[in-house]
Structures are given as C-alpha cells and as structure tokens.
Amino acid sequence: PLIDALFRNYAAHRHDGEELGYFHRRIGERAIIEFLRQDPATAPLMAKASPVK
C-alpha cells in the first residue's frame, strides 16, 4: 500500500513533465509524511508507536 499511495499522490499533484523524484523533493518530507498519515491505506502503518528506550 505504501508505494501505491506514493504513486497516487504523485499522479494527483505533479506538475506537467515532473518526474517522481523531483516531485517528492519539491513537496518535501513533511508533506509526504502528512499525506501517508492521512491516506486510509497507509494510516495504520504511520500510527505513532511507543518510542524504544
């Protein structure tokens, strides 16, 4: 589900001619993480776990 979600986000929000890597660099890590937290397919994967000490 993770790779599929990344491709869906790219396809929905890319600029004309923009490649996948450039798209992810443009939107940044925070936007990618936020998208994955909100996407129903990846939200369970992104649930915050207890930190390991």
C-alpha positions as CSV (number, residue, x, y, z in Angstrom):
1,P,0.0,0.0,0.0
2,L,2.9,2.4,0.6
3,I,4.3,2.5,-2.9
4,D,0.8,2.7,-4.4
5,A,-0.1,5.6,-2.1
6,L,3.1,7.5,-3.1
7,F,2.3,7.0,-6.8
8,R,-1.3,8.1,-6.4
9,N,-0.2,11.3,-4.6
10,Y,2.4,11.9,-7.4
11,A,-0.2,11.4,-10.1
12,A,-2.7,13.7,-8.5
13,H,-0.4,16.6,-7.7
14,R,2.6,16.6,-10.1
15,H,3.4,19.4,-12.4
16,D,3.4,18.7,-16.2
17,G,6.6,16.8,-17.1
18,E,7.7,16.5,-13.4
19,E,9.4,13.2,-12.6
20,L,8.7,11.3,-9.4
21,G,11.9,12.2,-7.6
22,Y,11.6,15.9,-8.4
23,F,8.0,15.9,-7.2
24,H,9.0,14.4,-3.8
25,R,11.9,16.8,-3.4
26,R,9.6,19.7,-4.3
27,I,6.8,18.8,-1.8
28,G,9.3,17.7,0.9
29,E,9.4,15.0,3.6
30,R,6.9,16.7,5.9
31,A,4.2,16.7,3.1
32,I,4.9,13.1,2.2
33,I,4.6,12.0,5.8
34,E,1.4,14.0,6.4
35,F,-0.1,12.5,3.2
36,L,0.8,9.0,4.4
37,R,-0.7,9.7,7.8
38,Q,-4.0,10.8,6.3
39,D,-4.3,8.2,3.5
40,P,-6.6,5.4,4.6
41,A,-4.3,2.7,3.0
42,T,-1.2,3.9,4.9
43,A,-2.6,5.4,8.1
44,P,-2.2,2.2,10.1
45,L,1.5,2.0,9.0
46,M,2.1,5.6,10.1
47,A,0.4,5.2,13.5
48,K,2.8,6.5,16.2
49,A,4.4,3.7,18.1
50,S,5.8,3.9,21.6
51,P,9.4,5.0,21.5
52,V,12.0,2.5,22.3
53,K,14.4,3.4,25.1
